[in-house]
Amino acid sequence: MRHKRSKELVAVKLIKQSTEMLLDKNVEREILNHRQLVHPNIIAFKEVYTTDTDLAIVVEYASAGQLADKCRSPMPEDQARGLFSQLLEGLAYCHSKGVYHRDLRSELIFLSGSVFKPRLKIGGFGFSKSAAMDSMAKTAVGTRGYMAPEVLLATGAYDAAATDVWAAGVVLFQMLTARMPFCHDANASGILDRAMMQRIVRGQYYLPGDVELSLEVQDLLARIFRPDPKQRISLAAMRRHPWLHHNTPSVLSAAPDQVSTRQSSKSAAADDAEAPAQSEDGIRDVIHRARQRRLLRQRNADGGAGGNQELALDRVSHSIAASARS
């Protein structure tokens, strides 16, 4: 759909006000974490507002769809390198802002632009963690085929930055082979079973015999899929790996205006994206109003009073939504 004010194509995620999901703390965290990320390799957050029935999260539209759709057949290494380089740029930017994705997967990575000059963009921040001081996390979240051993084992606090590295490795493996790394059967769905979990915990992945991979990318994968997060390659070291610096011009041509994470967030925003006008307090207010409306409607459905209150709240919510879009 097109944004009413800017007329640009946007994607809208609708959360029904009648569902329990609206009360989930992940909803607010997803929106607030996403709002602060302004980078060419991140799906741009636009705004959040309420309708009569939904909480609407408006984000940038990615015209070329999901990366997962491009992983149905193996990519040439040059093509995978260009996309993976952009993935690491976006991920490094997130980490520099204290945001750790924790659910990185090909279905939440999007593409825009032309086939010849694709722009990769990370989305889906529902399980992201914001950390002012460090990257340690306690809650086991994510999608199981992409989870690092320390998350699957749930032995305590883990380094969310290291789990993002692991998940990025799974995405790279998918691009190169069109398969999941810990599924022995090429036709397996990737659904986690006991045998697959054991292979993940051991870092025992399978390189298919029908796909030729260079020794350098094999070395990178081996450094990523180390079960001990302390021995796993870091994101910074991964970006310096020799495999990523072959054929550099083609990587750059895939994202000519890509912004270095060493630049300030202000210059990054000026280069490729505009920071959302909606303030954090404004976003919290919209979410709060949507939740309050849900509770009032629930009371009405249960036979309680409050019809006039709901009508008044509807007017306030519409006013907030209108001011957010103006």
C-alpha positions as CSV (number, residue, x, y, z in Angstrom):
1,M,0.0,0.0,0.0
2,R,1.0,3.6,-0.3
3,H,1.6,6.0,2.6
4,K,-1.1,8.7,2.6
5,R,1.4,11.5,3.2
6,S,4.5,10.6,1.3
7,K,2.8,8.4,-1.3
8,E,5.7,5.9,-1.1
9,L,5.0,2.1,-1.0
10,V,5.1,0.8,2.5
11,A,4.5,-2.5,4.3
12,V,2.0,-2.6,7.2
13,K,2.1,-5.1,10.0
14,L,-1.4,-5.3,11.7
15,I,-1.8,-6.6,15.2
16,K,-5.5,-7.2,16.1
17,Q,-6.5,-5.3,19.2
18,S,-8.6,-8.3,20.2
19,T,-5.5,-10.6,20.5
20,E,-3.3,-11.3,23.5
21,M,-0.3,-10.4,21.3
22,L,-1.1,-6.8,21.7
23,L,-0.3,-7.1,25.4
24,D,3.0,-8.9,24.7
25,K,6.0,-6.8,25.8
26,N,7.8,-7.9,22.6
27,V,5.5,-5.6,20.6
28,E,6.7,-2.5,22.3
29,R,10.3,-3.7,22.3
30,E,10.1,-4.5,18.6
31,I,8.8,-1.0,17.7
32,L,11.2,1.0,20.0
33,N,14.3,-1.0,19.0
34,H,13.4,-0.8,15.3
35,R,12.7,3.0,15.6
36,Q,16.3,3.8,16.6
37,L,17.9,2.0,13.7
38,V,18.5,4.1,10.6
39,H,20.8,2.5,8.1
40,P,20.7,1.4,4.4
41,N,20.8,-2.3,5.4
42,I,17.9,-2.0,7.9
43,I,14.2,-2.0,6.9
44,A,13.2,1.6,7.8
45,F,10.6,2.1,10.5
46,K,8.0,4.7,9.5
47,E,5.4,5.0,12.2
48,V,2.8,3.2,14.4
49,Y,-0.8,4.2,14.8
50,T,-4.2,2.7,15.7
51,T,-7.2,1.9,13.6
52,D,-10.6,0.9,14.9
53,T,-9.5,-2.7,15.1
54,D,-5.7,-2.9,14.8
55,L,-2.4,-1.6,15.9
56,A,-0.6,-0.8,12.7
57,I,3.2,-0.8,12.3
58,V,4.3,0.9,9.1
59,V,7.7,0.0,7.7
60,E,9.7,0.3,4.4
61,Y,8.5,-1.9,1.6
62,A,11.2,-4.2,0.1
63,S,10.3,-4.6,-3.5
64,A,12.4,-7.7,-4.2
65,G,10.9,-9.9,-1.4
66,Q,12.6,-12.1,1.1
67,L,16.1,-13.5,0.9
68,A,14.6,-16.9,1.7
69,D,13.1,-17.0,-1.8
70,K,16.5,-16.5,-3.3
71,C,17.9,-19.4,-1.3
72,R,16.0,-22.1,-3.2
73,S,19.0,-22.8,-5.4
74,P,22.7,-22.3,-4.6
75,M,24.1,-18.8,-5.3
76,P,27.5,-18.2,-6.9
77,E,30.0,-17.2,-4.2
78,D,30.4,-13.7,-5.7
79,Q,26.7,-13.1,-5.4
80,A,26.5,-14.5,-1.8
81,R,29.5,-12.5,-0.8
82,G,27.9,-9.2,-1.9
83,L,24.7,-9.9,0.0
84,F,26.5,-11.3,3.1
85,S,28.7,-8.2,3.2
86,Q,25.6,-6.1,3.4
87,L,24.1,-8.3,6.0
88,L,27.2,-7.9,8.2
89,E,27.1,-4.1,7.7
90,G,23.5,-4.0,8.9
91,L,24.2,-6.3,11.8
92,A,27.3,-4.4,12.9
93,Y,25.3,-1.2,12.9
94,C,22.6,-2.8,15.1
95,H,25.3,-4.0,17.6
96,S,26.9,-0.5,17.6
97,K,23.5,0.9,18.7
98,G,23.2,-1.8,21.4
99,V,20.5,-3.8,19.6
100,Y,21.0,-7.6,19.1
101,H,18.5,-9.2,16.7
102,R,18.3,-12.8,18.2
103,D,16.0,-14.1,15.5
104,L,18.1,-13.5,12.3
105,R,16.9,-15.7,9.5
106,S,16.4,-15.6,5.8
107,E,12.7,-15.0,6.1
108,L,13.4,-11.8,8.0
109,I,16.0,-10.5,5.6
110,F,14.6,-8.6,2.6
111,L,15.8,-7.3,-0.7
112,S,15.1,-4.2,-2.7
113,G,16.4,-2.6,-5.9
114,S,17.3,-4.3,-9.1
115,V,18.4,-7.9,-9.7
116,F,21.8,-6.6,-10.7
117,K,22.2,-4.2,-7.7
118,P,20.3,-5.7,-4.8
119,R,20.1,-4.0,-1.5
120,L,19.8,-6.3,1.5
121,K,17.8,-5.1,4.5
122,I,17.3,-6.7,7.9
123,G,13.8,-6.7,9.4
124,G,11.8,-8.5,12.1
125,F,13.0,-7.1,15.4
126,G,10.4,-8.8,17.6
127,F,12.9,-10.8,19.6
128,S,15.6,-8.1,19.6
129,K,17.4,-7.1,22.8
130,S,18.5,-3.6,23.6
131,A,21.5,-3.4,25.9
132,A,23.0,-0.1,27.1
133,M,26.0,-1.8,28.7
134,D,26.6,-5.3,27.3
135,S,25.2,-8.0,25.0
136,M,24.4,-10.6,27.7
137,A,20.9,-12.1,27.5
138,K,19.0,-14.7,29.5
139,T,15.9,-15.5,27.6
140,A,16.1,-18.3,25.0
141,V,14.4,-16.9,21.9
142,G,14.7,-17.2,18.1
143,T,14.0,-19.8,15.4
144,R,15.4,-23.2,16.3
145,G,17.2,-24.0,13.0
146,Y,19.2,-20.8,13.5
147,M,19.7,-21.0,17.2
148,A,23.3,-21.2,18.5
149,P,24.2,-24.1,20.8
150,E,24.3,-22.0,23.9
151,V,20.7,-20.8,23.3
152,L,19.4,-24.4,22.7
153,L,21.1,-25.7,25.8
154,A,19.6,-22.9,27.9
155,T,22.4,-23.1,30.4
156,G,22.2,-19.5,31.5
157,A,23.1,-16.0,30.3
158,Y,24.6,-15.9,26.8
159,D,26.2,-13.4,24.5
160,A,23.5,-12.2,22.1
161,A,26.2,-10.8,19.7
162,A,27.7,-14.3,19.3
163,T,24.3,-15.8,18.6
164,D,23.7,-13.3,15.9
165,V,27.1,-14.4,14.3
166,W,25.9,-18.0,14.4
167,A,22.6,-17.2,12.8
168,A,24.3,-15.1,10.1
169,G,26.4,-18.2,9.4
170,V,23.3,-20.3,8.9
171,V,22.0,-17.6,6.4
172,L,25.4,-17.7,4.5
173,F,25.2,-21.5,4.3
174,Q,21.7,-21.3,2.9
175,M,22.8,-18.8,0.3
176,L,25.7,-21.0,-0.8
177,T,24.0,-24.4,-0.7
178,A,20.2,-23.8,-0.6
179,R,20.2,-26.1,2.4
180,M,20.2,-25.8,6.2
181,P,23.7,-26.6,7.6
182,F,22.6,-29.2,10.2
183,C,20.2,-31.2,8.1
184,H,21.9,-34.3,6.8
185,D,19.0,-35.0,4.3
186,A,19.0,-32.4,1.5
187,N,15.2,-32.6,1.4
188,A,14.7,-32.1,5.1
189,S,12.4,-29.3,6.2
190,G,14.9,-28.0,8.9
191,I,12.5,-28.8,11.7
192,L,14.5,-29.4,14.8
193,D,14.6,-33.0,16.1
194,R,16.9,-34.6,18.6
195,A,19.5,-35.6,16.0
196,M,19.6,-32.2,14.5
197,M,19.9,-30.6,18.0
198,Q,22.9,-32.8,18.7
199,R,24.6,-31.8,15.5
200,I,24.0,-28.1,16.3
201,V,25.4,-28.5,19.8
202,R,28.5,-30.2,18.4
203,G,28.8,-27.8,15.5
204,Q,28.6,-30.7,13.1
205,Y,27.4,-29.3,9.8
206,Y,27.3,-31.0,6.4
207,L,28.9,-29.6,3.3
208,P,26.9,-31.0,0.3
209,G,28.9,-32.9,-2.2
210,D,27.1,-31.4,-5.2
211,V,28.1,-27.8,-4.3
212,E,31.7,-26.6,-4.8
213,L,32.8,-24.1,-2.1
214,S,36.2,-22.3,-2.0
215,L,38.6,-23.1,0.8
216,E,38.3,-19.6,2.1
217,V,34.5,-19.7,2.6
218,Q,34.8,-23.1,4.1
219,D,37.3,-21.6,6.6
220,L,34.8,-18.8,7.4
221,L,32.0,-21.3,8.1
222,A,34.2,-23.4,10.3
223,R,35.1,-20.3,12.4
224,I,31.4,-19.4,12.7
225,F,30.1,-22.8,13.6
226,R,32.1,-23.3,16.7
227,P,29.9,-24.5,19.6
228,D,31.8,-22.5,22.2
229,P,30.9,-18.9,21.7
230,K,34.2,-17.8,23.2
231,Q,36.0,-19.6,20.4
232,R,33.5,-18.4,17.7
233,I,34.7,-15.7,15.3
234,S,33.5,-12.3,16.3
235,L,31.5,-10.0,14.0
236,A,34.4,-7.6,13.7
237,A,36.8,-10.5,12.7
238,M,34.2,-11.9,10.3
239,R,34.1,-8.6,8.4
240,R,37.9,-8.8,8.1
241,H,37.9,-12.4,6.8
242,P,39.8,-12.8,3.5
243,W,36.7,-14.3,1.8
244,L,34.8,-11.1,2.1
245,H,37.5,-9.1,0.4
246,H,37.7,-10.9,-2.9
247,N,36.3,-9.1,-5.8
248,T,35.6,-6.0,-3.7
249,P,34.3,-3.8,-6.6
250,S,31.3,-6.2,-7.2
251,V,30.4,-6.0,-3.5
252,L,30.5,-2.2,-3.6
253,S,28.5,-2.1,-6.8
254,A,25.8,-4.1,-5.0
255,A,25.4,-1.3,-2.5
256,P,27.0,1.9,-3.8
257,D,25.7,4.2,-1.1
258,Q,26.2,1.7,1.7
259,V,27.2,3.6,4.9
260,S,30.0,2.5,7.1
261,T,29.1,1.8,10.7
262,R,32.0,4.0,11.7
263,Q,30.0,7.0,10.6
264,S,27.8,8.8,13.0
265,S,24.1,7.9,13.0
266,K,23.4,11.5,11.8
267,S,25.4,11.1,8.7
268,A,24.0,7.7,8.0
269,A,20.5,9.0,8.2
270,A,21.3,11.9,5.9
271,D,22.8,9.5,3.3
272,D,20.0,6.9,2.9
273,A,17.1,7.3,5.3
274,E,15.2,9.7,7.3
275,A,14.8,9.2,11.1
276,P,11.1,8.6,12.0
277,A,9.4,11.8,13.3
278,Q,7.4,9.9,15.9
279,S,9.0,10.2,19.4
280,E,9.4,7.2,21.8
281,D,6.8,8.8,24.1
282,G,4.4,9.2,21.2
283,I,4.9,5.5,20.3
284,R,4.3,4.3,23.8
285,D,1.2,6.5,24.0
286,V,-0.2,4.9,20.9
287,I,0.5,1.4,22.2
288,H,-1.0,2.2,25.6
289,R,-4.2,3.6,24.0
290,A,-4.5,0.5,21.8
291,R,-4.1,-1.7,24.9
292,Q,-6.6,0.4,26.9
293,R,-9.1,0.1,24.1
294,R,-8.7,-3.6,24.0
295,L,-9.3,-3.9,27.8
296,L,-12.4,-1.7,27.6
297,R,-13.9,-3.7,24.7
298,Q,-13.2,-6.9,26.7
299,R,-15.1,-5.4,29.6
300,N,-18.0,-4.5,27.3
301,A,-18.0,-8.0,25.8
302,D,-18.2,-9.4,29.3
303,G,-21.3,-7.3,30.0
304,G,-19.7,-4.4,31.9
305,A,-20.2,-0.7,31.4
306,G,-18.0,1.6,29.6
307,G,-19.4,2.3,26.2
308,N,-19.1,6.1,26.6
309,Q,-15.5,5.6,27.9
310,E,-14.7,3.6,24.8
311,L,-16.1,6.2,22.5
312,A,-14.0,8.9,24.2
313,L,-11.0,6.7,24.0
314,D,-11.6,6.1,20.3
315,R,-11.6,9.8,19.7
316,V,-8.3,10.3,21.6
317,S,-6.7,7.4,19.7
318,H,-7.8,8.8,16.3
319,S,-6.4,12.2,17.3
320,I,-3.0,10.6,18.2
321,A,-2.9,8.6,15.0
322,A,-3.7,11.7,13.0
323,S,-1.0,13.8,14.7
324,A,1.5,11.0,14.2
325,R,0.9,11.0,10.4
326,S,0.8,14.7,9.9
